[in-house]
Amino acid sequence: PLPPGYSLKQADATGWMAHFSLKMTLIALELCVQDPDYEDIAIHCYMQFLAIAEAIAGSEESGQPSLWDPETGFFTDLLHTPDGGHHRIEVYSWVGLIPLFAVEIVNRRMLEHAPRFARLLDAHKGGLFRGSRVCACPDWENERGERLLALVDPSMLPRILDRLLDEAQFLSPFGVRSLSRVHLNDRNLGWIPGIGEALIDYVPGESNSPMFGGNSNWRGPIWLPTNYSLVSSLERFYRFLGDGFTVPVPCLGGKRLNLREIASLIAERLANLYRYADGDTMPALAGHLADPADPHWKDLLWFFEYFHADSGRGLGAAHQTGWSGLLANLVMRRYQKDIRPWIGESPCSRYILGLPSPQNDCARRRPLAPVRPAPGRCCATS
């Protein structure tokens, strides 16, 4: 614990709250299409998001500095001291990436049913809140008339992605590391007020310390829930920004990719966890099967809690399909993106996809063509 009078402003925890506020905003806007009473809830949730965004961005009104470090192009935690000063903790981990998760797209259909909410976005043009810029501009429209609600302004993306897509830093052959590999050699965090000299270890696998119950958490391994959230967030940014927004990718020698291509690149790395590598062994299962060649076990895949960032070996609790099973969704979206999942034949389920209700048994049995979202409709991916 910190000594009395010290406090820590956390970029990851605050980013999560911004993410949740935008999710609640979008849910309320979707419900508002059927029931206008939900517009008040959408306005309330978005105002909460703006207040949270101010906590991260800082402002003259609050007198707080930003968690965004313009020198390094990354979000970091800030330690506030009793004398009113602050100290930036220069650790490169998921702490600085989680603010990317706070991004949603609002389409014309939603705004037409929530006119007061639309005026609220106009009132905060430029991402202004209490006189300071705290988020992406909600008044900016793309060619489909959609609005971007995001904690991270698109102008910040190239600098964040420069670290994220560097194999010497965050990008592993098996996804995004929870701690940058730069800390393998750069362990010294220097003097931290109230704490003293501090070190951080890059721990790509099981923890080398009994701290935090022996769990390595943000100190190196690959975690599927955060990687999945990152891929989904990049896809939403792509939906708004389109093909024209590209950034140089360090792991490809500076080749420029759009955000959908970058999301696919990360998803492909994650799929490497369960692709056959040398011989007949999947990286995630290495060392776990008594006889890897046994045909009875060959295709029975274990899903692990997290994975070694450098070898891909599964670690922690086994049979952790609760979140590591998300990998199946990434693979399906990559290779079967035009296949519509089975949702049943009920009128309600068909209404959700905008399909006509079947008039007879023949219509119910007739194969349906893949359904693509109509322009302006809300969907998870572009």
LINPE-V350778 format. One record per backbone hydrogen bond with DSSP energy under -0.5 kcal/mol. CO is the residue of the C=O (numbers start at 0). NH is the residue of the N-H. If there is no record, write none. Layout:
BEGIN
[[CO:NH] [CO:NH]]
END
This chain:
BEGIN
[[2:5] [6:79] [7:9] [8:10] [8:77] [9:13] [10:14] [11:15] [12:16] [13:17] [14:18] [15:19] [16:20] [17:21] [18:22] [19:23] [20:24] [21:25] [22:26] [23:27] [24:28] [25:29] [26:30] [27:31] [28:32] [29:32] [30:33] [30:34] [34:37] [35:38] [36:39] [36:40] [37:41] [38:42] [39:43] [40:44] [41:45] [42:46] [43:47] [44:48] [45:49] [46:50] [47:51] [48:52] [49:53] [50:54] [51:55] [52:56] [53:57] [55:66] [55:67] [58:62] [58:63] [63:58] [66:75] [67:69] [68:72] [68:73] [73:68] [76:88] [77:8] [77:79] [78:86] [79:6] [80:83] [84:80] [86:78] [87:89] [88:76] [88:90] [90:92] [91:179] [92:95] [93:96] [93:97] [95:74] [96:99] [97:100] [98:101] [100:102] [101:150] [103:148] [105:146] [106:110] [107:111] [108:112] [109:112] [110:113] [113:117] [114:118] [115:119] [116:120] [117:121] [118:122] [119:123] [120:123] [121:124] [123:126] [123:127] [123:137] [124:127] [126:133] [126:134] [128:131] [131:128] [131:133] [135:137] [136:139] [139:147] [141:144] [145:141] [146:105] [146:148] [147:149] [148:103] [149:135] [150:152] [152:155] [152:156] [153:156] [153:157] [155:158] [155:159] [156:160] [157:161] [158:162] [159:162] [159:163] [160:164] [162:165] [162:169] [164:166] [164:250] [165:168] [165:170] [168:180] [169:171] [169:176] [171:174] [174:171] [174:176] [175:222] [177:93] [179:182] [180:183] [181:184] [181:185] [182:201] [184:186] [186:188] [186:199] [189:191] [189:197] [190:192] [191:194] [191:195] [195:191] [197:188] [197:189] [200:202] [201:203] [202:220] [203:308] [209:212] [210:213] [211:214] [213:206] [215:218] [218:202] [219:177] [220:177] [220:222] [221:306] [222:226] [223:227] [224:228] [225:229] [226:230] [227:231] [228:232] [229:233] [230:234] [231:235] [232:236] [233:237] [234:238] [235:239] [236:240] [237:241] [241:244] [243:245] [244:258] [246:256] [247:249] [248:251] [248:253] [248:254] [249:252] [251:254] [254:248] [256:246] [257:261] [258:262] [259:263] [260:264] [261:265] [262:266] [263:267] [264:268] [265:269] [266:270] [267:271] [269:272] [270:273] [271:274] [272:283] [274:282] [277:280] [280:276] [281:284] [281:285] [282:285] [283:313] [284:287] [284:288] [288:291] [290:293] [293:296] [293:297] [296:299] [298:300] [301:303] [302:319] [305:314] [306:221] [307:311] [312:307] [314:304] [314:305] [316:304] [318:320] [319:322] [319:323] [320:324] [322:325] [323:326] [324:327] [324:328] [325:329] [326:330] [327:331] [328:332] [329:333] [330:334] [331:335] [335:338] [337:339] [345:349] [346:350] [347:351] [348:352] [349:354] [350:353] [359:363] [360:364] [361:365] [369:371] [373:376]]
END
